[in-house]
Amino acid sequence: MARQKKSPAFEQSLNDLQVLVERLESGDLSLEESLTTFEQGIALTRECQSALQNAEQRIQVLLEQNGTLTEKPLDGSLLP
């Protein structure tokens, strides 16, 4: 089975978020710049969380039954 690549939009959002965090941590921003950067970070965080929730909903557990593969949603009941 071919392995799918991660979404470039998700990866880019994570990268952008890291850049914003570094800018905030530098302490070189004015209060207004800090607030604007923080707001951008919150928006990116929400985008990333949404993408992760969508990916989580798509996770399927394949179980072999009678020689065929059956897809079942991951609901936690199969976890130890």
N, C-alpha and C positions, 0 to 999 in steps of 0.2 A: 504494500500500500504506500503510495507516495505521501511524503510528509508535506503538509501545507506550510507556507511561509507565514510569519506573523503579518498582521495588517500594517502596511507602511504608515497609515494615518495614526494608528495606535502608537507605533514606535516613535513617530515624529512628535506626537503629543507628550510622550514620556521624556523625550530629549528636551523639548521646549520647557517642560516643567522643571527639569533639572537645571537648566540655564536660569530660569526665574529664581529658583531656590538659591543658587549661587550668588545671583545679584543681590537678593535680600540679605544673605548672610555676610556679604562683603561690608555692609554698613556704609557704603558710599552713596546711597540714594537719599534724596530729600524725603520728607514725610509724604508729600503728594506722589512722588515717584514710587515710594514704597507701597502706598495704598493702591495705586494703579497696577503695580506688579503683582501685589497680593490678589487683587480681583482677577487678573489674568490667570494666576495660578489656581484659584478656586474653579474657574471655568474649565481649565484643562483637567483638573482633578475630576470634575464631574463627567467630562467626556470619557476619561480613562475608566472611571468606575462603571459607566454605562456600557462601554465596550467589553469590559470584563464580565459584567452581568449577562450580556448577550452571549458571550462565548461560553459561560458556565451553563446557560440554558441549552446550548447546542451539544454539550458533552453527552455522549451516549456510551453506554456500556454494551459491548457485544458479548453475547453469551452463545456458546455453541450448544445447540439442541438438535438432536437427531441428525447430525451431520450438516445442518444448515446454521447460518448465523442469524440470530434474532436481535434486533436493536431494542434496548430498554433504556428509558431515561435514568440518569444517575439521580437517585433520590436519597442517598445516604444510608439506606437500609442494607446495602450490600457491603458497606464499609465495616471493618472490625470494630 
